[in-house]
Amino acid sequence: MVLKRTYLENHISKGANASALEKEIGPEQFPVNEHYFGLVNFGNTCYCNSVLQALYFCRPFRDKVLAYKSQPRKKENLLTCLADLFHSIATQKKKVGVIPPKKFITRLRKENELFDNYMQQDAHEFLNYLLNTIADILQEERKQEKQNGRLPNGNIDNENNSPPDPTWVHEIFQGTLTNETRCLTCETISSKDEDFLDLSVDVEQNTSITHCLRGFSNTETLCSEYKYYCEECRSKQEAHKRMKVKKLPMILALHLKRFKYMDQLHRYTKLSYRVVFPLELRLFNTSGDATNPDRMYDLVAVVVHCGSGPNRGHYIAIVKSHDFWLLFDDDIVEKIDAQAIEEFYGLTSDISKNSESGYILFYQSRD
């Protein structure tokens, strides 16, 4: 049996050079003040490179990181290294090329032993770690500034027990879920809010991301030994439970749960299911009190997993820049047609496990 060749094998030439990309885009079409730079792989760091490229083309995030770079020099941390990398790309004299993110990778490996090796890591774990680490750095810096009297409301005693102020990471990526539970005896609804920086959704064969998001909000019946303790009834009752989106983020990061633990194999295996992700997305599973529930989102970046399992294979990024799409494969950058994105939905059958499938989707709000 001959396996279907992957998109990368068919279309991406390993000898691709930067000048070819510049010629293909053309001087008239090349966006002003834009730069397309591949990132050198320092030994299975494609998980990191692909996420960094996706984040660089999430413009609100890029702008905040570059603004951070312009602030007074701070002690080196993961955010200063990221700001240096983004600044290095944004201020290049050439429009296209390759940059080694060595300083960032060195810092990452120093700060977290999970990434301090040359093994393939999970791109979603890295994204989660990066966003939370940046938020922690910003909150700690803000706390220090208050203590030093450089910010108003410097009364630290009153603030020890209060939650830290939201950062620009939260302003960009944070949404809120509300967990609604309805008692089937007294009809009382109780709700609990939960913040998120990205949403992880289960995947099914031959579906769409809209279908997956609807499944995320399916009503679950709590019965038998799983009955819900109702405060009104003061006893355990049958109940309906469902999750809804209460607050939509500026950038919606969706993680497709493509890696599933198989008991019989004693390891994780990849679900290469075909999941369609549209260029435009509207969420329908918002709660009644959600602000702007009809908000439209545009796809701006995709982190793609290529291969058959979580600890093997390869990651690439597909990004939208102005009116066209680019594929970043470590140090290689190529322009692709929007239609080619369909190649990264996944497989309609599981015959070939070596699939190139969307793993993390970044959707940006239009308003």
C-alpha positions as CSV (number, residue, x, y, z in Angstrom):
1,M,0.0,0.0,0.0
2,V,1.3,3.4,-0.9
3,L,0.7,6.0,1.7
4,K,-0.4,9.5,0.7
5,R,2.4,11.9,0.6
6,T,2.1,14.8,3.1
7,Y,1.7,18.4,2.1
8,L,5.2,19.2,3.3
9,E,6.7,16.4,1.2
10,N,4.8,17.6,-1.9
11,H,5.2,21.3,-1.6
12,I,7.9,22.6,0.7
13,S,11.3,22.5,-0.8
14,K,14.0,22.0,1.8
15,G,16.3,24.2,-0.2
16,A,13.9,27.1,-0.2
17,N,15.6,30.4,0.3
18,A,14.6,33.8,1.6
19,S,15.1,35.7,-1.6
20,A,12.7,33.3,-3.4
21,L,10.0,34.2,-0.9
22,E,10.6,38.0,-1.4
23,K,10.4,37.6,-5.1
24,E,7.2,35.6,-4.9
25,I,5.5,38.2,-2.7
26,G,6.8,41.0,-4.9
27,P,8.0,44.5,-3.8
28,E,4.6,46.1,-4.4
29,Q,2.7,43.6,-2.4
30,F,5.3,43.2,0.4
31,P,3.7,44.7,3.6
32,V,5.4,47.9,4.9
33,N,7.4,47.3,8.1
34,E,6.8,43.5,8.0
35,H,9.5,40.9,8.3
36,Y,9.3,37.1,7.7
37,F,12.1,35.3,9.5
38,G,12.4,31.6,10.1
39,L,13.8,30.3,13.4
40,V,16.8,28.0,13.7
41,N,16.0,24.6,15.3
42,F,18.3,23.9,18.3
43,G,17.5,20.2,18.6
44,N,13.8,19.3,18.5
45,T,12.8,22.9,19.3
46,C,10.1,23.1,16.5
47,Y,7.4,22.9,19.3
48,C,8.8,26.3,20.5
49,N,9.5,27.8,17.1
50,S,6.0,27.1,15.8
51,V,4.3,28.6,18.9
52,L,6.6,31.7,18.8
53,Q,5.7,32.3,15.1
54,A,2.0,31.9,15.8
55,L,2.2,34.4,18.6
56,Y,4.3,36.9,16.6
57,F,1.5,37.1,14.1
58,C,-1.1,37.6,16.8
59,R,-0.7,41.3,16.4
60,P,-2.1,42.5,19.8
61,F,0.4,40.1,21.5
62,R,3.3,41.2,19.3
63,D,2.6,44.9,20.0
64,K,2.6,44.4,23.7
65,V,5.8,42.4,23.7
66,L,7.5,45.1,21.6
67,A,6.2,47.8,23.9
68,Y,7.6,45.9,26.9
69,K,11.0,45.9,25.1
70,S,11.0,49.7,25.0
71,Q,10.6,50.0,28.8
72,P,13.6,50.6,31.1
73,R,16.0,47.6,31.1
74,K,14.9,44.9,33.4
75,K,16.7,41.8,34.9
76,E,16.8,39.0,32.3
77,N,13.8,36.6,32.3
78,L,11.8,34.7,29.8
79,L,9.8,37.8,28.8
80,T,12.9,40.0,28.2
81,C,14.3,37.2,26.0
82,L,11.1,37.0,24.1
83,A,11.0,40.8,23.7
84,D,14.6,40.8,22.4
85,L,13.7,38.1,19.9
86,F,10.6,39.9,18.6
87,H,12.5,43.2,18.5
88,S,15.3,41.5,16.5
89,I,12.8,40.3,13.9
90,A,10.9,43.6,13.8
91,T,14.0,45.7,13.3
92,Q,15.8,43.6,10.7
93,K,17.1,45.5,7.6
94,K,16.2,42.6,5.4
95,K,12.6,41.7,4.9
96,V,13.2,37.9,5.0
97,G,15.8,35.6,6.5
98,V,16.6,33.4,9.4
99,I,17.2,34.2,13.1
100,P,18.6,31.9,15.8
101,P,16.4,32.2,19.0
102,K,19.3,30.9,21.1
103,K,19.0,33.3,24.0
104,F,15.3,32.5,24.4
105,I,15.8,28.7,24.2
106,T,18.7,28.9,26.7
107,R,16.6,30.8,29.1
108,L,13.6,28.5,28.6
109,R,15.8,25.4,29.3
110,K,17.2,27.1,32.4
111,E,13.8,28.0,33.8
112,N,11.9,24.8,33.3
113,E,13.5,21.3,33.4
114,L,10.6,20.0,31.3
115,F,12.2,21.8,28.3
116,D,15.8,21.2,29.3
117,N,16.5,18.4,26.9
118,Y,16.6,17.6,23.2
119,M,13.4,15.6,23.1
120,Q,10.3,16.6,21.3
121,Q,7.9,18.5,23.6
122,D,4.2,19.3,23.4
123,A,3.5,22.7,21.8
124,H,0.3,23.2,23.8
125,E,2.2,22.6,27.1
126,F,4.8,25.2,26.0
127,L,2.1,27.8,25.0
128,N,0.4,27.3,28.4
129,Y,3.7,27.6,30.2
130,L,4.8,30.7,28.3
131,L,1.6,32.7,28.7
132,N,1.4,31.9,32.4
133,T,5.0,32.7,33.0
134,I,4.7,36.1,31.2
135,A,1.6,36.9,33.3
136,D,3.5,36.0,36.5
137,I,6.5,38.2,35.5
138,L,4.2,41.2,34.8
139,Q,2.3,40.7,38.0
140,E,5.5,40.5,40.0
141,E,6.9,43.6,38.4
142,R,3.7,45.5,39.1
143,K,3.8,44.4,42.7
144,Q,7.4,45.6,43.0
145,E,6.6,48.9,41.4
146,K,3.8,49.4,44.0
147,Q,6.1,48.6,46.8
148,N,8.6,51.1,45.5
149,G,5.9,53.8,45.3
150,R,6.1,54.1,41.5
151,L,2.5,53.2,41.1
152,P,-0.6,54.5,42.9
153,N,-2.4,52.4,45.4
154,G,0.8,51.4,47.1
155,N,-0.9,50.1,50.3
156,I,0.4,46.6,50.1
157,D,-1.3,45.4,53.3
158,N,-4.7,45.7,51.8
159,E,-3.7,43.9,48.7
160,N,-2.1,40.8,50.0
161,N,-5.3,38.8,50.0
162,S,-6.8,40.3,46.8
163,P,-6.2,38.7,43.4
164,P,-3.4,40.3,41.3
165,D,-4.4,42.8,38.7
166,P,-5.0,41.3,35.2
167,T,-2.1,41.8,32.8
168,W,-2.1,42.4,29.0
169,V,-1.8,38.6,28.7
170,H,-5.2,38.3,30.3
171,E,-6.6,41.3,28.3
172,I,-5.6,39.4,25.1
173,F,-6.2,35.7,25.8
174,Q,-8.4,35.4,28.9
175,G,-12.0,34.4,28.6
176,T,-14.5,33.2,31.2
177,L,-16.5,30.0,31.3
178,T,-19.5,29.6,33.4
179,N,-20.5,26.2,34.8
180,E,-24.3,26.1,35.1
181,T,-26.0,23.4,37.2
182,R,-29.8,23.2,37.2
183,C,-31.5,21.2,39.9
184,L,-34.2,19.1,38.2
185,T,-36.4,19.1,41.4
186,C,-36.5,22.9,42.3
187,E,-35.2,24.3,39.0
188,T,-32.6,26.4,40.8
189,I,-29.6,27.3,38.8
190,S,-26.2,27.7,40.4
191,S,-23.2,28.9,38.4
192,K,-19.5,29.0,38.9
193,D,-17.1,31.0,36.7
194,E,-13.7,29.8,35.6
195,D,-11.1,31.8,33.6
196,F,-9.1,30.3,30.7
197,L,-6.2,31.4,28.5
198,D,-7.0,28.7,25.9
199,L,-9.8,26.2,25.5
200,S,-9.1,22.4,25.1
201,V,-11.8,20.7,23.0
202,D,-12.3,17.0,22.3
203,V,-12.2,16.0,18.6
204,E,-14.3,13.5,16.6
205,Q,-13.8,12.1,13.1
206,N,-15.1,14.1,10.1
207,T,-16.4,17.1,12.1
208,S,-15.7,20.8,12.4
209,I,-14.3,23.0,15.2
210,T,-17.8,24.5,15.5
211,H,-19.2,20.9,16.2
212,C,-16.3,20.3,18.7
213,L,-17.2,23.6,20.6
214,R,-20.9,22.6,20.7
215,G,-19.8,19.3,22.2
216,F,-17.9,21.2,24.8
217,S,-21.2,22.7,25.9
218,N,-23.4,19.6,25.8
219,T,-25.7,19.2,28.7
220,E,-24.7,16.4,31.1
221,T,-27.2,14.7,33.4
222,L,-25.9,14.2,37.0
223,C,-27.7,11.1,38.4
224,S,-27.3,7.9,40.4
225,E,-24.0,8.2,42.4
226,Y,-23.2,11.4,40.6
227,K,-26.2,13.4,41.9
228,Y,-25.7,17.0,42.7
229,Y,-26.1,18.5,46.2
230,C,-28.7,21.2,45.9
231,E,-28.4,24.0,48.5
232,E,-32.1,24.8,48.1
233,C,-33.4,21.3,48.5
234,R,-30.6,20.5,51.0
235,S,-30.2,17.1,49.6
236,K,-28.7,15.3,46.6
237,Q,-30.8,15.7,43.4
238,E,-30.6,14.9,39.8
239,A,-29.4,17.9,37.8
240,H,-28.4,19.1,34.4
241,K,-24.9,20.6,34.1
242,R,-23.4,22.5,31.1
243,M,-20.5,24.8,30.3
244,K,-21.0,28.1,28.5
245,V,-18.7,30.9,27.5
246,K,-19.5,34.0,29.6
247,K,-16.7,36.3,28.4
248,L,-15.1,36.0,25.0
249,P,-11.4,36.8,24.7
250,M,-9.7,39.1,22.2
251,I,-7.8,36.2,20.8
252,L,-9.3,32.7,21.2
253,A,-6.7,30.0,21.4
254,L,-8.3,26.6,20.8
255,H,-6.4,23.4,21.6
256,L,-7.6,20.3,19.8
257,K,-7.1,17.3,22.1
258,R,-5.5,15.0,19.5
259,F,-3.4,12.9,21.9
260,K,-5.3,10.2,23.7
261,Y,-4.0,7.7,26.2
262,M,-4.7,4.1,25.1
263,D,-4.8,1.7,28.0
264,Q,-4.1,-1.4,25.8
265,L,-1.1,0.3,24.3
266,H,0.1,1.9,27.6
267,R,0.9,5.1,25.7
268,Y,-0.6,8.2,24.0
269,T,-1.7,7.9,20.4
270,K,-2.6,10.5,17.9
271,L,-6.2,11.1,16.8
272,S,-5.6,12.2,13.2
273,Y,-9.3,12.9,12.7
274,R,-10.4,15.4,10.0
275,V,-11.6,18.5,11.9
276,V,-12.5,21.4,9.7
277,F,-11.5,24.8,11.0
278,P,-13.0,27.8,9.1
279,L,-11.3,31.1,8.3
280,E,-14.2,32.8,10.1
281,L,-15.7,31.6,13.4
282,R,-18.7,32.6,15.5
283,L,-19.3,31.0,18.8
284,F,-22.8,29.8,19.6
285,N,-22.4,28.4,23.0
286,T,-22.2,31.7,24.9
287,S,-24.2,32.3,28.0
288,G,-27.2,34.6,28.1
289,D,-25.3,37.4,29.9
290,A,-22.2,37.2,27.7
291,T,-21.1,40.6,26.4
292,N,-21.2,40.7,22.6
293,P,-22.2,37.1,22.1
294,D,-22.2,37.4,18.3
295,R,-18.6,38.4,18.0
296,M,-16.9,37.2,14.8
297,Y,-13.4,35.8,14.8
298,D,-10.8,35.4,12.0
299,L,-8.2,32.7,11.9
300,V,-4.8,34.2,12.2
301,A,-2.5,31.3,13.0
302,V,-2.4,27.5,13.3
303,V,0.2,25.3,15.0
304,V,0.2,22.0,13.1
305,H,1.5,18.7,14.4
306,C,3.1,16.4,11.7
307,G,3.6,12.8,12.7
308,S,2.0,9.9,14.6
309,G,2.4,10.7,18.3
310,P,3.0,13.4,20.9
311,N,6.7,12.6,21.5
312,R,7.7,12.2,17.9
313,G,7.0,14.1,14.7
314,H,7.3,17.8,14.0
315,Y,5.5,21.1,14.5
316,I,5.1,23.9,11.9
317,A,3.1,27.1,11.9
318,I,0.7,28.6,9.4
319,V,0.0,32.3,9.8
320,K,-2.0,35.0,8.1
321,S,-0.1,38.2,7.5
322,H,-2.1,41.0,5.9
323,D,-3.8,39.4,2.9
324,F,-1.8,36.2,2.5
325,W,-0.8,33.0,4.3
326,L,2.7,31.8,5.2
327,L,4.1,28.5,6.3
328,F,6.9,28.5,8.9
329,D,8.8,25.2,9.1
330,D,11.7,26.2,11.5
331,D,14.1,28.1,9.3
332,I,12.0,27.7,6.1
333,V,9.3,30.3,5.3
334,E,7.0,29.8,2.3
335,K,3.9,31.6,1.0
336,I,0.9,29.3,0.6
337,D,-2.6,29.6,-0.8
338,A,-5.5,29.9,1.6
339,Q,-7.0,26.8,0.0
340,A,-3.9,24.8,1.1
341,I,-5.1,25.2,4.7
342,E,-7.5,22.3,4.0
343,E,-4.5,20.0,3.8
344,F,-4.1,20.5,7.6
345,Y,-7.6,19.5,8.7
346,G,-6.5,15.9,9.3
347,L,-7.4,12.5,7.7
348,T,-10.8,11.0,6.9
349,S,-9.4,7.6,7.6
350,D,-6.7,6.4,10.0
351,I,-4.8,4.3,7.4
352,S,-1.9,6.7,7.4
353,K,-1.1,7.9,10.9
354,N,1.6,10.3,9.7
355,S,-0.8,13.2,9.4
356,E,-0.3,16.9,9.3
357,S,-3.2,18.2,11.4
358,G,-4.2,21.5,13.1
359,Y,-3.3,21.3,16.8
360,I,-3.7,24.8,18.2
361,L,-5.9,27.4,16.4
362,F,-5.6,31.2,17.1
363,Y,-8.7,33.2,16.2
364,Q,-8.7,37.0,16.6
365,S,-11.8,39.0,17.3
366,R,-12.9,41.6,14.7
367,D,-13.7,44.2,17.4
